[in-house]
C-alpha cells in the first residue's frame, strides 16, 4: 500500500469504503494531511490500495461531501480548507481507536495495566521519533 500520503491497511470483514474514509479522516485529524496537500487521483488511489475503481471513486466523493477533500480545476484533488478538525472531532476519532484497542486487548486476555503500559511505551517511542 505504497505511494499514498496516508496509511491504510485494509482488513477483511470490514467495508473497504469505510476503512479508506476512516484512514483519510484520521490522517487529516492527526495533521498528517494538511489543507492544500495533494491527494491521489481516483485511479492512483484504486491502484495503490488494489481496490475497485468504483470504490475509490465513492471514497473520494464521500470525502469531498464531508469537506475533507476539494476538487480544484487544473490542480486536482487536494485536502480541503475545511479539513481542520476540532478538538471534539479528534477526541471522537480517538474514542473509536480506544474502543478497538479495548476489544482487542480483552480478546487477547490482557489486563488494563498491561494495556496502559503498552500505550505508555508506544507514546514514548513515537514521541522520540518527532
MDAnalysis code that builds the backbone (N, CA, C; Angstrom):
import MDAnalysis as mda
import numpy as np

u = mda.Universe.empty(390, n_residues=130, atom_resindex=np.repeat(np.arange(130), 3), trajectory=True)
u.add_TopologyAttr("name", ["N", "CA", "C"] * 130)
u.add_TopologyAttr("resid", np.arange(1, 131))
u.add_TopologyAttr("resname", ["UNK", "UNK", "UNK", "UNK", "UNK", "UNK", "UNK", "UNK", "UNK", "UNK", "UNK", "UNK", "UNK", "UNK", "UNK", "UNK", "UNK", "UNK", "UNK", "UNK", "UNK", "UNK", "UNK", "UNK", "UNK", "UNK", "UNK", "UNK", "UNK", "UNK", "UNK", "UNK", "UNK", "UNK", "UNK", "UNK", "UNK", "UNK", "UNK", "UNK", "UNK", "UNK", "UNK", "UNK", "UNK", "UNK", "UNK", "UNK", "UNK", "UNK", "UNK", "UNK", "UNK", "UNK", "UNK", "UNK", "UNK", "UNK", "UNK", "UNK", "UNK", "UNK", "UNK", "UNK", "UNK", "UNK", "UNK", "UNK", "UNK", "UNK", "UNK", "UNK", "UNK", "UNK", "UNK", "UNK", "UNK", "UNK", "UNK", "UNK", "UNK", "UNK", "UNK", "UNK", "UNK", "UNK", "UNK", "UNK", "UNK", "UNK", "UNK", "UNK", "UNK", "UNK", "UNK", "UNK", "UNK", "UNK", "UNK", "UNK", "UNK", "UNK", "UNK", "UNK", "UNK", "UNK", "UNK", "UNK", "UNK", "UNK", "UNK", "UNK", "UNK", "UNK", "UNK", "UNK", "UNK", "UNK", "UNK", "UNK", "UNK", "UNK", "UNK", "UNK", "UNK", "UNK", "UNK", "UNK", "UNK", "UNK"])
u.atoms.positions = np.array([
    [0.833, -1.165, 0.000],
    [0.000, 0.000, 0.000],
    [0.892, 1.246, 0.000],
    [1.776, 1.306, -0.949],
    [2.740, 2.402, -1.026],
    [2.190, 3.561, -1.842],
    [2.972, 4.611, -1.886],
    [2.685, 5.774, -2.712],
    [1.434, 6.541, -2.293],
    [0.998, 6.383, -1.059],
    [-0.126, 7.159, -0.560],
    [0.364, 8.104, 0.525],
    [-0.222, 9.299, 0.605],
    [0.210, 10.243, 1.638],
    [-0.434, 9.974, 3.002],
    [-1.014, 8.797, 3.160],
    [-1.622, 8.394, 4.425],
    [-1.508, 6.882, 4.546],
    [-1.676, 6.398, 5.747],
    [-1.539, 4.961, 5.995],
    [-2.917, 4.302, 5.981],
    [-3.023, 3.183, 5.285],
    [-4.284, 2.455, 5.211],
    [-3.989, 0.977, 5.027],
    [-4.310, 0.209, 6.051],
    [-4.154, -1.240, 5.979],
    [-5.544, -1.849, 5.976],
    [-5.935, -2.385, 4.842],
    [-7.280, -2.936, 4.710],
    [-7.371, -4.283, 5.424],
    [-8.453, -4.436, 6.172],
    [-8.683, -5.651, 6.935],
    [-9.929, -6.351, 6.402],
    [-9.883, -7.667, 6.328],
    [-11.057, -8.399, 5.844],
    [-12.231, -8.269, 6.815],
    [-13.435, -8.357, 6.268],
    [-14.630, -8.333, 7.097],
    [-15.216, -6.960, 7.344],
    [-14.501, -5.906, 6.946],
    [-14.997, -4.534, 7.105],
    [-15.125, -3.913, 5.724],
    [-16.130, -3.073, 5.508],
    [-16.277, -2.443, 4.188],
    [-15.038, -1.626, 3.810],
    [-14.522, -1.878, 2.625],
    [-13.324, -1.188, 2.141],
    [-13.549, 0.320, 2.126],
    [-14.683, 0.747, 1.622],
    [-15.007, 2.170, 1.558],
    [-14.853, 2.810, 2.931],
    [-15.450, 2.211, 3.949],
    [-15.409, 2.776, 5.298],
    [-13.983, 2.817, 5.850],
    [-13.202, 1.778, 5.567],
    [-11.825, 1.747, 6.063],
    [-10.972, 2.843, 5.450],
    [-11.134, 3.073, 4.152],
    [-10.330, 4.097, 3.486],
    [-10.767, 5.493, 3.939],
    [-12.063, 5.720, 4.033],
    [-12.561, 7.013, 4.508],
    [-12.030, 7.271, 5.912],
    [-12.073, 6.258, 6.782],
    [-11.574, 6.411, 8.151],
    [-10.083, 6.734, 8.149],
    [-9.309, 6.047, 7.304],
    [-7.863, 6.275, 7.251],
    [-7.549, 7.711, 6.827],
    [-8.282, 8.219, 5.847],
    [-8.053, 9.595, 5.396],
    [-8.486, 10.580, 6.480],
    [-9.633, 10.324, 7.076],
    [-10.109, 11.198, 8.151],
    [-9.095, 11.239, 9.287],
    [-8.560, 10.100, 9.639],
    [-7.551, 10.026, 10.702],
    [-6.308, 10.827, 10.315],
    [-5.876, 10.694, 9.056],
    [-4.690, 11.424, 8.596],
    [-4.918, 12.932, 8.620],
    [-6.135, 13.363, 8.311],
    [-6.449, 14.798, 8.334],
    [-6.494, 15.293, 9.776],
    [-7.181, 14.544, 10.626],
    [-7.323, 14.967, 12.015],
    [-5.983, 14.983, 12.744],
    [-5.133, 14.027, 12.424],
    [-3.813, 13.972, 13.066],
    [-2.819, 14.926, 12.408],
    [-3.271, 15.609, 11.368],
    [-2.468, 16.586, 10.618],
    [-1.352, 15.945, 9.794],
    [-1.493, 14.654, 9.533],
    [-0.575, 14.005, 8.596],
    [-0.863, 14.554, 7.194],
    [-2.134, 14.831, 6.920],
    [-2.557, 15.517, 5.699],
    [-3.050, 16.897, 6.106],
    [-2.569, 17.919, 5.412],
    [-2.927, 19.302, 5.766],
    [-3.666, 19.964, 4.605],
    [-4.455, 20.982, 4.915],
    [-5.170, 21.683, 3.852],
    [-4.221, 22.101, 2.721],
    [-4.656, 21.816, 1.497],
    [-3.863, 22.155, 0.319],
    [-2.959, 21.037, -0.158],
    [-2.708, 20.025, 0.689],
    [-1.884, 18.887, 0.265],
    [-2.560, 18.159, -0.900],
    [-1.760, 17.716, -1.844],
    [-2.281, 16.946, -2.974],
    [-2.818, 15.612, -2.477],
    [-3.897, 15.158, -3.095],
    [-4.485, 13.855, -2.778],
    [-4.445, 13.020, -4.045],
    [-4.215, 11.717, -3.910],
    [-4.125, 10.875, -5.117],
    [-5.407, 10.910, -5.947],
    [-5.243, 10.744, -7.241],
    [-6.406, 10.638, -8.126],
    [-7.161, 9.359, -7.792],
    [-8.372, 9.262, -8.284],
    [-9.175, 8.051, -8.074],
    [-8.417, 6.841, -8.601],
    [-7.837, 6.995, -9.763],
    [-7.098, 5.875, -10.375],
    [-5.899, 5.475, -9.509],
    [-5.116, 6.469, -9.072],
    [-3.938, 6.181, -8.240],
    [-4.347, 5.568, -6.904],
    [-5.434, 6.065, -6.323],
    [-5.930, 5.521, -5.057],
    [-6.335, 4.060, -5.229],
    [-7.087, 3.789, -6.274],
    [-7.519, 2.420, -6.548],
    [-6.351, 1.477, -6.774],
    [-5.365, 1.930, -7.526],
    [-4.204, 1.089, -7.809],
    [-3.355, 0.860, -6.562],
    [-3.127, 1.912, -5.786],
    [-2.278, 1.790, -4.601],
    [-2.886, 0.857, -3.568],
    [-4.219, 0.917, -3.431],
    [-4.885, 0.077, -2.435],
    [-5.394, -1.237, -3.019],
    [-5.267, -1.365, -4.348],
    [-5.763, -2.557, -5.048],
    [-7.259, -2.751, -4.780],
    [-8.002, -1.648, -4.977],
    [-9.445, -1.701, -4.794],
    [-10.135, -1.352, -6.098],
    [-11.402, -1.696, -6.191],
    [-12.200, -1.428, -7.362],
    [-12.233, 0.085, -7.619],
    [-12.063, 0.508, -8.874],
    [-12.104, 1.940, -9.186],
    [-13.409, 2.608, -8.747],
    [-14.517, 1.881, -8.813],
    [-15.788, 2.455, -8.365],
    [-15.760, 2.727, -6.861],
    [-15.132, 1.851, -6.105],
    [-14.997, 2.060, -4.656],
    [-14.112, 3.270, -4.391],
    [-13.009, 3.371, -5.114],
    [-12.106, 4.519, -4.955],
    [-12.852, 5.815, -5.275],
    [-13.671, 5.794, -6.305],
    [-14.449, 6.972, -6.677],
    [-15.439, 7.336, -5.573],
    [-16.113, 6.341, -4.992],
    [-17.057, 6.602, -3.898],
    [-16.342, 7.168, -2.676],
    [-15.124, 6.678, -2.415],
    [-14.330, 7.199, -1.291],
    [-14.078, 8.689, -1.487],
    [-13.604, 9.059, -2.666],
    [-13.300, 10.465, -2.944],
    [-14.576, 11.304, -2.867],
    [-15.675, 10.811, -3.414],
    [-16.948, 11.541, -3.346],
    [-17.370, 11.768, -1.891],
    [-17.242, 10.748, -1.070],
    [-17.607, 10.862, 0.346],
    [-16.749, 11.904, 1.037],
    [-15.449, 11.869, 0.776],
    [-14.525, 12.811, 1.418],
    [-14.752, 14.243, 0.939],
    [-15.115, 14.411, -0.318],
    [-15.447, 15.744, -0.834],
    [-16.733, 16.229, -0.168],
    [-17.727, 15.353, -0.067],
    [-19.004, 15.736, 0.555],
    [-18.815, 16.131, 2.016],
    [-17.864, 15.514, 2.690],
    [-17.595, 15.831, 4.098],
    [-16.676, 17.036, 4.273],
    [-16.195, 17.586, 3.162],
    [-15.335, 18.758, 3.232],
    [-13.881, 18.444, 3.521],
    [-13.537, 17.160, 3.518],
    [-12.150, 16.783, 3.775],
    [-11.281, 16.928, 2.534],
    [-11.898, 16.805, 1.362],
    [-11.176, 16.982, 0.099],
    [-11.899, 18.028, -0.733],
    [-11.152, 18.647, -1.631],
    [-11.718, 19.600, -2.579],
    [-11.139, 19.294, -3.948],
    [-11.972, 19.403, -4.960],
    [-11.515, 19.203, -6.333],
    [-11.288, 20.588, -6.931],
    [-10.049, 20.836, -7.343],
    [-9.686, 22.145, -7.899],
    [-9.339, 21.978, -9.380],
    [-10.110, 22.624, -10.258],
    [-9.832, 22.522, -11.697],
    [-8.395, 22.926, -12.009],
    [-7.748, 22.111, -12.798],
    [-6.375, 22.391, -13.192],
    [-5.341, 21.985, -12.163],
    [-5.782, 21.661, -10.964],
    [-4.862, 21.272, -9.894],
    [-5.050, 19.809, -9.530],
    [-6.304, 19.420, -9.388],
    [-6.617, 18.057, -8.985],
    [-7.301, 18.052, -7.622],
    [-7.254, 16.937, -6.981],
    [-7.894, 16.796, -5.678],
    [-6.884, 17.120, -4.589],
    [-7.302, 17.957, -3.655],
    [-6.435, 18.371, -2.552],
    [-7.203, 18.242, -1.241],
    [-6.469, 18.235, -0.145],
    [-7.099, 18.262, 1.166],
    [-7.791, 19.614, 1.295],
    [-9.046, 19.580, 1.703],
    [-9.858, 20.788, 1.749],
    [-9.463, 21.751, 2.847],
    [-9.814, 23.017, 2.650],
    [-9.549, 24.046, 3.653],
    [-10.378, 23.843, 4.907],
    [-11.529, 23.202, 4.747],
    [-12.384, 22.932, 5.897],
    [-11.973, 21.673, 6.636],
    [-10.754, 21.202, 6.386],
    [-10.327, 19.934, 6.950],
    [-9.759, 20.045, 8.358],
    [-9.599, 21.256, 8.864],
    [-9.096, 21.396, 10.232],
    [-10.099, 20.791, 11.196],
    [-9.663, 19.860, 11.982],
    [-10.548, 19.161, 12.911],
    [-10.623, 19.904, 14.236],
    [-11.799, 19.853, 14.819],
    [-11.964, 20.443, 16.140],
    [-11.440, 19.470, 17.183],
    [-11.246, 19.966, 18.362],
    [-10.788, 19.125, 19.466],
    [-11.771, 17.986, 19.716],
    [-13.063, 18.269, 19.648],
    [-14.056, 17.217, 19.893],
    [-14.022, 16.167, 18.793],
    [-13.749, 16.560, 17.535],
    [-13.627, 15.587, 16.447],
    [-12.411, 14.692, 16.657],
    [-11.294, 15.288, 17.105],
    [-10.102, 14.482, 17.360],
    [-10.357, 13.513, 18.505],
    [-11.053, 13.960, 19.553],
    [-11.380, 13.065, 20.675],
    [-12.304, 11.939, 20.225],
    [-13.273, 12.267, 19.372],
    [-14.195, 11.244, 18.880],
    [-13.450, 10.190, 18.071],
    [-12.518, 10.618, 17.251],
    [-11.729, 9.675, 16.473],
    [-10.897, 8.799, 17.392],
    [-10.304, 9.398, 18.391],
    [-9.533, 8.628, 19.354],
    [-10.438, 7.632, 20.072],
    [-11.665, 8.049, 20.361],
    [-12.611, 7.160, 21.020],
    [-12.835, 5.885, 20.227],
    [-12.941, 6.004, 18.902],
    [-13.099, 4.828, 18.046],
    [-11.879, 3.923, 18.158],
    [-10.699, 4.524, 18.137],
    [-9.466, 3.747, 18.236],
    [-9.353, 3.067, 19.601],
    [-9.729, 3.796, 20.649],
    [-9.664, 3.227, 22.003],
    [-10.610, 2.038, 22.106],
    [-11.795, 2.182, 21.543],
    [-12.749, 1.068, 21.590],
    [-12.177, -0.162, 20.902],
    [-11.558, 0.029, 19.757],
    [-10.936, -1.104, 19.051],
    [-9.821, -1.715, 19.898],
    [-9.013, -0.859, 20.523],
    [-7.924, -1.329, 21.370],
    [-8.465, -2.149, 22.539],
    [-9.501, -1.655, 23.189],
    [-10.079, -2.356, 24.333],
    [-10.632, -3.717, 23.916],
    [-11.345, -3.750, 22.806],
    [-11.909, -5.020, 22.322],
    [-10.785, -6.017, 22.035],
    [-9.752, -5.560, 21.347],
    [-8.632, -6.457, 21.012],
    [-7.892, -6.896, 22.272],
    [-7.662, -5.987, 23.206],
    [-6.964, -6.331, 24.447],
    [-7.757, -7.367, 25.243],
    [-9.067, -7.193, 25.322],
    [-9.896, -8.166, 26.042],
    [-9.879, -9.516, 25.330],
    [-9.909, -9.485, 24.009],
    [-9.859, -10.729, 23.237],
    [-8.570, -11.487, 23.534],
    [-7.486, -10.748, 23.709],
    [-6.184, -11.343, 23.986],
    [-5.982, -11.670, 25.465],
    [-6.929, -11.239, 26.304],
    [-6.826, -11.530, 27.727],
    [-5.850, -10.638, 28.472],
    [-5.603, -9.432, 27.955],
    [-4.679, -8.509, 28.606],
    [-5.385, -7.729, 29.710],
    [-4.641, -7.372, 30.726],
    [-5.189, -6.562, 31.813],
    [-5.103, -5.078, 31.443],
    [-5.848, -4.260, 32.179],
    [-5.785, -2.814, 31.977],
    [-4.367, -2.300, 32.191],
    [-3.685, -2.848, 33.179],
    [-2.311, -2.424, 33.461],
    [-1.387, -2.743, 32.287],
    [-1.570, -3.907, 31.681],
    [-0.736, -4.288, 30.537],
    [-1.002, -3.366, 29.333],
    [-2.252, -3.045, 29.136],
    [-2.608, -2.157, 28.021],
    [-2.059, -0.756, 28.272],
    [-2.221, -0.275, 29.492],
    [-1.722, 1.056, 29.846],
    [-0.208, 1.131, 29.660],
    [0.489, 0.088, 30.084],
    [1.943, 0.057, 29.926],
    [2.327, 0.050, 28.445],
    [1.594, -0.710, 27.634],
    [1.880, -0.762, 26.201],
    [1.639, 0.599, 25.544],
    [0.566, 1.270, 25.947],
    [0.287, 2.607, 25.401],
    [1.405, 3.570, 25.802],
    [1.856, 3.482, 27.046],
    [2.948, 4.340, 27.508],
    [4.221, 4.126, 26.713],
    [4.538, 2.854, 26.446],
    [5.738, 2.562, 25.641],
    [5.597, 3.117, 24.225],
    [4.413, 2.941, 23.636],
    [4.172, 3.460, 22.293],
    [4.250, 4.974, 22.254],
    [3.702, 5.615, 23.286],
    [3.726, 7.082, 23.385],
    [5.166, 7.582, 23.400],
    [6.004, 6.935, 24.200],
    [7.410, 7.337, 24.305],
    [8.149, 7.090, 22.993],
    [7.914, 5.914, 22.397],
    [8.603, 5.553, 21.157],
    [8.263, 6.534, 20.044],
    [6.978, 6.864, 19.904],
    [6.579, 7.792, 18.851],
    [7.012, 9.203, 19.171],
    [6.968, 9.582, 20.431],
    [7.403, 10.913, 20.845],
    [8.871, 11.134, 20.575],
    [9.668, 10.062, 20.698],
    [11.092, 10.167, 20.429],
    [11.371, 10.340, 18.944],
    [10.449, 9.865, 18.114],
    [10.638, 9.961, 16.670],
    [10.386, 11.352, 16.129],
    [9.814, 12.230, 16.913],
    [9.496, 13.591, 16.444],
    [10.684, 14.469, 16.383],
])
